[in-house]
């Protein structure tokens, strides 16, 4: 009996440790953001060597989590992006999406996305700084925070020891700051049929949680099934919903193709599109809570058949 009891303790302890390792981790979030938003990455401007390094970092994590490459060149889906907001000599930039696939042998697929580019050294036209050129815009919240969330969800769904009833497509989009270029390129050149997509969940700026406001979740009006999915979802992390499906981030490209969406966003702040959007200002613990909400919603949605699209009017 003592041996049996000891074995039970070992099994229970292993299960606890496994559960802790799979749940969204503030430590992992900090690690990803610290790398992506460091001065060495020089703001991850589209077309830069540092933007390419960021793409490689994401691809390395996808490979670590045993996601299948689902780009046109391994994990990468290259495209060209044009800088339209400011005149620069090299206005045509090489860019890429980074795409990993979790194949559960299901008929339909859930897309989870976040953009990994930012404003570089302030020469791409949308900085809010008074004299932006030459200043590193680290983009910790916008959108290293979203990429950290993307990687943590990839880790969770690939490592939770379950075969889900839906596949997952994890996409780090390029050139979002130039006008949703990467996500628009993907929906016009999809690496799996758009008809096979159940819904798309997007994270853009989820690192500056304000407990008074809560995290906003857009797209609530893009499917009549969303209220059932949200029902009984409770969290210590405050959240509220908004019906809109379009908007200034990558979920808008999917909504335009009549795909239901969710959009997670902790709101604007004084550091938005400025060199002061730095890693030490991120609330990693709150971001882990936001990811916990997203996991609950996704798991609820997977109990239902493929969602039907509703146009928001």
Secondary structure, 3 states (H helix, E strand, C coil): CHHHHHHHHHHHHHHHHHHHHHCCCHHHHHHHHHHHCCHHHHHHECCCHHHHHHHHHHHHHHHHCCCEECCCECCEEEEEEECCCCCCCCCEEEEEEEEEEECCCCCCEEEEEEECCECCCCCCCCCCCCCCCCCCCCCHHHHHHHHHHHHHHHHHHHHCCCCCCCEEEEEEECCHHHCCHHHHHHHHCCCCCHHHEEEEEEECCCCCCCCCCCEEEECCCCCCCHHHHHCCCCCCCCEEECCCCCCCCCHHHHHCCCCEEEEEECCCCCCCCCCCCCHHHCCHHHHHHHHHHHHHHHHHHCCCCCCCCCCCC
